[in-house]
């Protein structure tokens, strides 16, 4: 039977020193808005410099739907 090695607090803390979370990678688009990398900018609707979602059209559609629902009641 072998003798077990000591397991001290410093050994545990040395191992845990690499468990810290990294800071998120934050970027700015052309207009200066801050967003997370590899994600769509929720303010401008662009991804990698291209306009992906037209938020003004989306808001118009949502307003139209809510108006139709109110009229149906």
ABEGO torsion letter per residue (X at the ends): XBBBBBBBAAAAAAAAAAABBBBBBBBBBAAGBBBBBGBBBAAAGBBGGBBABBAAAAAAAAAAAAAAAAAAX
